[in-house]
Amino acid sequence: YAQQVAGLHLKACQDGECTEDDVELRPGSSSIDQGCTNGVCSATASPNGSKDAVLMLQALTESPMTVTASGTAPDGTALPVRSVEFRPRGDYPFGEQCGRFITAAVVLDAEGLRQQG
């Protein structure tokens, strides 16, 4: 589906505030585990045919949010508008001593728009 998307516009609404913008599409990648040696682990990025984009928000909470994606195909025609409502997730990916991070990520594919992970 990534090859069918030439441009993407995202709108995210949470707690009565909305942020929207045309987002830059960049080639996506998957992390490939390189294993561990003497307690040091590494990975490398490998292109996977997807596209990634980021919409910067002023603030992010764990309350429900709605994300709407509208895009254009390479020939300029409009792609179907897709929306999803979900709750961002809070976690301690670097341990509790490093603070809590709240993230919100979505995936757009041929089936629609859904929360990532």
MONORMO-V677227 format. One record per residue. N is the residue number from 0. RES is the residue in one small letter. OMEGA is omega in whole degrees, 0 to 359 (* if undefined). BURIAL is b if it has 9 or more other C-alpha atoms within 8 Angstrom, else e. Layout:
# MONORMO-V677227
n/res/omega/burial
N/RES/OMEGA/BURIAL
N/RES/OMEGA/BURIAL
This chain:
# MONORMO-V677227
n/res/omega/burial
0/y/183/e
1/a/181/e
2/q/180/e
3/q/183/e
4/v/177/b
5/a/180/b
6/g/184/b
7/l/176/b
8/h/180/b
9/l/174/b
10/k/179/b
11/a/180/b
12/c/180/b
13/q/177/b
14/d/177/e
15/g/179/e
16/e/178/e
17/c/174/e
18/t/177/e
19/e/180/b
20/d/166/e
21/d/183/e
22/v/178/b
23/e/178/e
24/l/179/b
25/r/178/e
26/p/178/b
27/g/180/b
28/s/174/b
29/s/176/e
30/s/179/e
31/i/182/e
32/d/177/e
33/q/178/e
34/g/182/e
35/c/176/e
36/t/179/e
37/n/177/e
38/g/179/e
39/v/182/e
40/c/180/e
41/s/177/e
42/a/176/b
43/t/179/e
44/a/179/e
45/s/179/e
46/p/182/b
47/n/178/e
48/g/179/e
49/s/174/b
50/k/179/b
51/d/176/e
52/a/180/e
53/v/172/e
54/l/182/e
55/m/179/e
56/l/178/e
57/q/181/e
58/a/179/e
59/l/177/b
60/t/178/e
61/e/176/b
62/s/182/e
63/p/175/b
64/m/176/b
65/t/176/b
66/v/177/b
67/t/179/b
68/a/172/b
69/s/185/b
70/g/176/b
71/t/177/b
72/a/179/b
73/p/179/b
74/d/177/e
75/g/179/e
76/t/181/e
77/a/174/e
78/l/179/b
79/p/176/e
80/v/182/e
81/r/178/b
82/s/176/b
83/v/173/b
84/e/182/e
85/f/176/e
86/r/173/b
87/p/184/b
88/r/174/e
89/g/182/b
90/d/177/e
91/y/186/b
92/p/181/e
93/f/181/e
94/g/184/e
95/e/179/e
96/q/182/e
97/c/177/e
98/g/183/e
99/r/178/b
100/f/176/e
101/i/181/b
102/t/175/e
103/a/181/b
104/a/178/e
105/v/177/e
106/v/175/e
107/l/177/b
108/d/184/e
109/a/180/e
110/e/179/e
111/g/182/e
112/l/181/b
113/r/177/e
114/q/179/b
115/q/173/e
116/g/*/e
